[in-house]
């Protein structure tokens, strides 16, 4: 089941990222119906098992994807590079990708 979710998550992300419908917007921390950037970050970190003390190069962007508000969260932990797309209203994970960076 876990492998299926990883494959599904990765395939959803690649489908969404290949689209040209992403546009960068200002992060709406003051918007009452949206999750805060900290809430979105915590969802991604909990899902990935990331330890906050080991995070480097954290980037959080607010985007619109097919008229849905999403947070794109990227970070490095050790040799792993993470990218998550979190629904800014529901907190659902649209997709994620974990790569190994051996540079």
Steps between C-alpha positions, in 0.01 A plus 500: 500500500781740593679439167176568315462835679858596415447417134165678496647806674795518264284453190256772611787737558658439161165548333445831679854630461514439128210739456555867427214601730722573799540868576689643793289711735564677831471267801162566666583459872230753580225318306257338748393209276854393416742296705801695621839421350596339834196271490576394141867447587406286801272281285784437254759440775272258686421306182868473403631433851728804475683621811482882514853536643649333188314707239701718262394729214130512586288681239123548516306651212129563461367408155173455321451170321180470293344775714588314821739662752802282582825531689813368333748405771861407415782413738810288549570264787840335474531363146124496440314775311127526566225672305140503622179655367247565778144626449494842671141454620460130590861402575475204261825394337461531121838348429855464618842401377808385688835495320851408608757776442854358506681822409 
